[in-house]
Amino acid sequence: MSHVGAVIMAADDNQFHPPSIGDFFPPAIFFEGTMFEFTRINLAQVIATVVLVIVLLVGTRRLSVVPGRGQNLIEMAFGFVRVQIADQVLGEKDGKRFLPILTTMFFGILFMNLTGVIPGINMAGTAVAGVPLLLALVAYVLFIYAGIRKHGGLRFLKNSLIPNGVPIYLVPIIALVELISTFVARPVSLFLRLLLNMIVGHMMLVLFFSATHFFLLSMNWFTPFAVGTFAMSFAFTLFEIFVYVLQAYVFTILTAVYIQLAVAEEH
């Protein structure tokens, strides 16, 4: 159910309907009951992808030495990922190697997050497990690939599991802790951080918008509360946009940090 859907339900029976986990299992739009079932969330993911491709194509179609407004914005956005994430964390050499995938990750997450405030969709493309899980697996494969490419399999495993200077009698315990921390906790934390932020954000927006309509339609002394809940809806929408950008940045920079740890000589 979207924010709009919750509001319509509240309007129909003049009852307050809080958000629920059912919001993340919307009815099918196409191909119901098949493996190709297509819901509003899938539509959000497609729209985000198409809009991102169009923005990049239009923004880079006619590059010039003296950039126009559109080219300026694109260059600033790309420059942010290059300078603040790739180069700052990985250095110039490794940053250049991994810049394409980090840039794709940042803008893909950002645009899918932003569908959470698009009227009529009102659901982030990253608010269901599939996309965050796929992105976490990509990050997981990236830092393992980077480590093996730099050190070879055995040395990468040793560097990851046994920090330099650990007493021999502590090696089994430390190795187990590092195994869980490096190869389990990292992808799981990336997955859960992105997914749960999108879930909570959606449910808070539904709560505020549903409360606003409930107070408006109650037509009693509760009605003035609609002004406050509407103000909270607007404020939280702006806050959510900030969270969308922040989560794209955090996911991408953590991926870069994990790659940097994998290619480092000593841990």
C-alpha positions in Angstrom: 0.0 0.0 0.0 1.4 3.4 -0.9 1.1 6.6 1.2 -1.8 7.5 -1.1 -3.4 4.1 -0.7 -3.4 4.3 3.0 -4.9 7.8 2.8 -7.7 6.6 0.5 -8.5 3.8 2.9 -8.7 6.2 5.8 -11.0 8.4 3.7 -13.3 5.6 2.8 -14.2 4.4 6.4 -13.0 7.4 8.4 -10.8 5.1 10.4 -7.1 5.4 11.1 -5.1 2.8 9.3 -1.4 2.6 10.5 1.3 1.3 8.1 2.0 -2.4 8.1 4.4 -4.9 6.6 1.7 -5.5 4.0 2.8 -2.2 2.4 5.8 -4.1 1.0 3.8 -6.8 -0.7 1.6 -4.8 -3.1 -0.8 -6.5 -5.5 0.5 -7.5 -8.9 0.1 -5.1 -11.8 1.0 -7.7 -14.5 1.5 -11.5 -14.6 0.0 -12.2 -11.2 0.8 -15.6 -9.8 3.8 -16.2 -12.2 7.5 -15.9 -11.7 7.3 -12.7 -13.7 4.9 -11.0 -11.4 5.3 -7.2 -11.6 4.2 -5.0 -8.7 4.3 -1.3 -8.0 7.8 -1.7 -6.4 9.1 -3.3 -9.6 7.7 -0.3 -11.4 9.6 2.0 -9.1 12.8 0.1 -9.8 12.2 0.3 -13.6 11.4 4.0 -13.4 14.5 4.8 -11.4 16.7 2.9 -13.8 15.1 4.5 -16.9 15.3 8.0 -15.4 18.9 7.5 -14.4 19.9 6.4 -17.9 18.1 9.3 -19.5 19.7 11.8 -17.1 23.1 10.5 -17.9 22.6 10.3 -21.6 21.1 13.8 -21.8 23.7 15.2 -19.5 26.7 13.8 -21.4 25.3 13.9 -24.9 27.0 17.1 -25.9 30.1 17.6 -23.8 32.0 20.8 -24.2 35.1 22.5 -22.8 32.9 25.2 -21.4 30.1 23.1 -19.7 26.5 24.2 -19.6 24.2 23.9 -16.6 23.3 20.2 -17.2 26.9 19.1 -17.9 28.0 21.1 -14.8 25.6 19.2 -12.6 26.6 15.8 -14.0 30.3 16.6 -13.6 29.8 17.8 -10.0 27.9 14.6 -9.2 30.6 12.4 -10.8 33.3 14.4 -9.2 31.8 13.9 -5.8 32.0 10.2 -6.1 35.5 10.3 -7.6 37.0 12.7 -5.0 35.0 12.1 -1.8 34.7 8.3 -2.1 37.1 6.6 -4.7 40.2 8.8 -4.4 39.8 9.6 -0.7 39.4 6.0 0.4 41.3 4.0 -2.2 43.9 6.5 -3.5 44.3 7.6 -7.1 45.4 4.3 -8.6 42.9 1.9 -7.0 40.2 4.7 -7.0 40.4 4.9 -10.8 40.1 1.1 -11.1 37.0 0.9 -9.0 35.4 4.2 -9.9 33.0 2.9 -12.5 31.4 0.3 -10.2 31.3 2.7 -7.2 29.7 5.4 -9.4 27.1 3.0 -10.6 26.4 1.8 -7.1 26.0 5.3 -5.7 23.6 6.6 -8.4 21.7 3.4 -8.7 20.9 3.4 -4.9 20.2 7.1 -4.9 17.7 7.0 -7.8 15.9 3.9 -6.4 15.7 5.5 -3.0 14.1 8.6 -4.4 11.1 6.7 -5.8 10.0 6.7 -2.1 8.8 10.2 -2.4 7.3 10.1 -5.9 3.5 10.6 -5.7 1.6 7.5 -6.9 4.6 5.2 -6.2 5.6 6.2 -2.7 7.9 3.2 -2.3 11.7 3.1 -2.6 13.0 0.6 -5.0 15.4 -0.5 -2.3 12.6 -1.1 0.3 12.4 -4.8 -0.5 15.1 -7.3 0.2 16.1 -8.1 -3.4 17.9 -4.9 -4.4 19.8 -4.4 -1.1 20.8 -8.1 -1.1 22.1 -7.9 -4.7 24.1 -4.7 -3.9 25.5 -6.3 -0.8 26.6 -9.4 -2.8 28.2 -7.1 -5.4 30.2 -5.3 -2.6 31.1 -8.7 -1.1 32.4 -10.0 -4.4 34.3 -6.8 -5.1 36.4 -6.7 -1.9 37.2 -10.4 -2.2 38.1 -10.0 -5.8 40.3 -7.0 -5.0 42.1 -8.8 -2.2 42.7 -12.0 -4.2 43.9 -9.9 -7.2 46.3 -8.0 -5.0 47.7 -10.7 -2.7 46.6 -14.1 -4.1 44.1 -16.3 -2.3 46.1 -17.7 0.6 47.8 -14.4 1.5 44.5 -12.5 1.3 42.9 -15.1 3.6 45.8 -14.9 6.1 45.7 -11.1 6.1 41.9 -11.1 6.6 41.8 -13.7 9.4 45.1 -13.3 11.3 46.2 -9.7 12.1 49.9 -9.1 12.3 51.4 -9.7 15.8 48.7 -12.0 17.2 50.1 -14.6 19.7 50.0 -18.1 18.3 47.7 -19.4 21.1 45.1 -16.7 20.2 45.1 -17.4 16.5 42.1 -19.8 16.5 39.9 -17.4 18.4 41.0 -14.3 16.5 40.6 -16.1 13.2 37.0 -17.1 14.0 36.1 -13.6 15.1 37.7 -12.1 12.0 36.0 -14.7 9.7 32.6 -13.6 11.1 33.4 -9.9 11.0 34.9 -9.8 7.5 33.0 -12.4 5.6 29.6 -12.4 7.3 29.0 -9.2 9.2 30.1 -6.9 6.3 27.6 -7.9 3.7 24.9 -8.5 6.2 25.4 -5.0 7.7 25.3 -3.4 4.3 22.1 -5.3 3.4 20.3 -4.5 6.6 21.4 -0.9 6.9 20.0 0.0 3.5 16.8 -2.1 3.7 15.8 -1.1 7.2 16.3 2.6 6.6 14.0 2.4 3.6 11.4 0.4 5.4 11.3 2.7 8.4 11.2 5.8 6.2 8.2 4.5 4.2 6.3 3.5 7.3 6.9 6.9 9.0 5.6 8.8 5.9 2.5 6.6 5.7 1.9 7.2 9.4 2.0 11.0 9.0 0.0 11.2 5.8 -2.6 8.8 7.1 -2.9 10.7 10.4 -3.4 14.0 8.5 -6.3 12.7 6.5 -7.8 11.0 9.5 -7.8 14.2 11.5 -9.2 16.2 8.5 -12.1 13.8 8.0 -12.9 13.3 11.6 -14.6 16.7 11.8 -14.4 17.0 15.5 -12.0 18.6 18.0 -9.2 16.4 16.6 -9.3 18.2 13.2 -6.8 21.0 14.1 -4.2 18.3 14.7 -4.2 17.8 10.9 -2.1 21.0 10.6 0.6 19.5 12.8 0.7 16.1 11.1 0.8 17.7 7.7 3.7 19.9 8.8 5.4 16.7 10.1 4.7 15.0 6.8 6.4 17.7 4.8 9.3 18.0 7.2 9.8 14.2 7.2 9.7 14.0 3.4 12.6 16.5 3.2 14.4 14.5 5.9 13.8 11.3 3.9 15.4 12.8 0.8 18.4 13.6 2.9 18.4 10.0 4.2 18.2 8.7 0.7 21.3 10.6 -0.3 23.1 9.7 2.9 22.4 6.0 2.5 23.7 5.9 -1.0 26.8 7.6 0.2 27.3 5.3 3.2 26.7 2.1 1.2 29.2 3.2 -1.4 31.9 4.5 0.9 31.7 1.4 3.0 32.2 -0.7 -0.1 35.2 1.4 -0.9 36.5 1.0 2.6 36.2 -2.8 2.4 38.0 -2.8 -0.9 40.8 -0.7 0.7 41.1 -3.1 3.6 41.3 -6.0 1.2 44.2 -4.6 -0.8 46.1 -3.2 2.2 49.4 -5.0 2.9 48.7 -5.6 6.6 45.5 -5.5 8.7 
